[in-house]
Structure formats: structure tokens, C-alpha cells
């Protein structure tokens, strides 16, 4: 069990690095497919979730390559910087989606 939880030797690490972007890819497809069935207000909310899922796929894909030192990146300027930027962008889109959901059914005051 200890070998299974060791980050450097566990086969679960690579499996999870592949599964997580695939899950977000399925979610992205679900959002794009169901988007057409909703009104314009709901589409604006779904568009924010589409951006969130897209950034999560990109960031998850970059996570598979770890530092990227095998193909030109250095330890100081590694792919982890791009992963962090992707996570910040995904988080921003998720916050935007929450804000849009909060104001989705707002009624104008007379």
C-alpha cells in the first residue's frame, strides 16, 4: 500500500494525470452539447463553465509533462509556471460563473 501512495513510483500518478483531463473533456462536451437547449441568460453562465473546463483540460494536459525539462524547459522556467497560470485562469472562470449564476435571475427593481 505504501508503494501505491509514493508519488515517485506509484502507477496511480500517471493514471490520475490522464483521467482528470479526460473527465474535464467529457464535461466540456456535455456543456457544449446542452448549451443550445437553454435561454440566452443560461448560455452566458454555461459559457463561463465551458471556459473553466477548457482551462482545466489545458492545465491537466500540461501536468502530464511535469517540469518539461525533457524537451527544453529548465527547472527555473518550467511548465509548472504555465500550469499555475492555467489554474488561475480556470479559477477566474469558475468565479465568473458563480457571479453570473448569482445574478442570473435578478429582477429589476421598479
QUIFEN-V174364 format. One record per residue. N is the residue number from 1. PSI is psi in whole degrees, 0 to 359 (none if undefined). D_LAST is the distance of its C-alpha to the last C-alpha in Angstrom with 2 decimals. Layout:
# QUIFEN-V174364
n:N psi:PSI d_last:D_LAST
n:N psi:PSI d_last:D_LAST
This chain:
# QUIFEN-V174364
n:1 psi:326 d_last:63.90
n:2 psi:320 d_last:64.06
n:3 psi:328 d_last:64.84
n:4 psi:333 d_last:61.81
n:5 psi:355 d_last:59.55
n:6 psi:123 d_last:61.32
n:7 psi:327 d_last:59.10
n:8 psi:336 d_last:62.08
n:9 psi:350 d_last:63.96
n:10 psi:135 d_last:61.54
n:11 psi:344 d_last:60.94
n:12 psi:331 d_last:57.49
n:13 psi:307 d_last:56.26
n:14 psi:321 d_last:56.76
n:15 psi:314 d_last:55.57
n:16 psi:325 d_last:52.27
n:17 psi:334 d_last:51.90
n:18 psi:320 d_last:52.19
n:19 psi:319 d_last:50.18
n:20 psi:310 d_last:47.00
n:21 psi:327 d_last:46.33
n:22 psi:322 d_last:47.24
n:23 psi:315 d_last:44.66
n:24 psi:330 d_last:41.95
n:25 psi:319 d_last:43.33
n:26 psi:318 d_last:42.91
n:27 psi:318 d_last:39.35
n:28 psi:315 d_last:38.63
n:29 psi:320 d_last:40.11
n:30 psi:315 d_last:38.03
n:31 psi:314 d_last:34.77
n:32 psi:320 d_last:35.86
n:33 psi:318 d_last:37.03
n:34 psi:350 d_last:33.95
n:35 psi:322 d_last:31.44
n:36 psi:346 d_last:31.76
n:37 psi:359 d_last:30.67
n:38 psi:165 d_last:27.08
n:39 psi:173 d_last:23.90
n:40 psi:322 d_last:23.06
n:41 psi:317 d_last:20.74
n:42 psi:328 d_last:23.59
n:43 psi:324 d_last:26.14
n:44 psi:318 d_last:24.71
n:45 psi:315 d_last:25.26
n:46 psi:325 d_last:28.68
n:47 psi:323 d_last:29.66
n:48 psi:321 d_last:29.37
n:49 psi:328 d_last:31.60
n:50 psi:316 d_last:33.97
n:51 psi:319 d_last:34.39
n:52 psi:311 d_last:34.99
n:53 psi:322 d_last:37.64
n:54 psi:315 d_last:39.26
n:55 psi:325 d_last:39.68
n:56 psi:323 d_last:41.01
n:57 psi:314 d_last:43.57
n:58 psi:314 d_last:44.70
n:59 psi:319 d_last:45.01
n:60 psi:324 d_last:46.80
n:61 psi:320 d_last:49.12
n:62 psi:329 d_last:49.99
n:63 psi:332 d_last:50.70
n:64 psi:325 d_last:53.53
n:65 psi:2 d_last:55.44
n:66 psi:240 d_last:55.21
n:67 psi:332 d_last:56.23
n:68 psi:15 d_last:57.35
n:69 psi:343 d_last:60.59
n:70 psi:338 d_last:62.55
n:71 psi:45 d_last:61.23
n:72 psi:341 d_last:60.88
n:73 psi:153 d_last:58.41
n:74 psi:172 d_last:59.79
n:75 psi:326 d_last:59.00
n:76 psi:322 d_last:57.16
n:77 psi:69 d_last:55.12
n:78 psi:175 d_last:54.69
n:79 psi:344 d_last:52.27
n:80 psi:331 d_last:50.71
n:81 psi:316 d_last:48.83
n:82 psi:325 d_last:47.30
n:83 psi:316 d_last:46.56
n:84 psi:318 d_last:44.72
n:85 psi:320 d_last:42.68
n:86 psi:319 d_last:41.89
n:87 psi:320 d_last:40.82
n:88 psi:317 d_last:38.53
n:89 psi:318 d_last:36.98
n:90 psi:319 d_last:36.62
n:91 psi:319 d_last:35.03
n:92 psi:319 d_last:32.56
n:93 psi:324 d_last:31.62
n:94 psi:320 d_last:31.29
n:95 psi:318 d_last:29.00
n:96 psi:320 d_last:26.90
n:97 psi:319 d_last:26.80
n:98 psi:319 d_last:25.66
n:99 psi:316 d_last:22.85
n:100 psi:324 d_last:21.77
n:101 psi:322 d_last:22.08
n:102 psi:322 d_last:19.95
n:103 psi:16 d_last:17.03
n:104 psi:314 d_last:17.96
n:105 psi:34 d_last:15.54
n:106 psi:135 d_last:12.55
n:107 psi:134 d_last:9.25
n:108 psi:137 d_last:6.44
n:109 psi:138 d_last:3.82
n:110 psi:none d_last:0.00
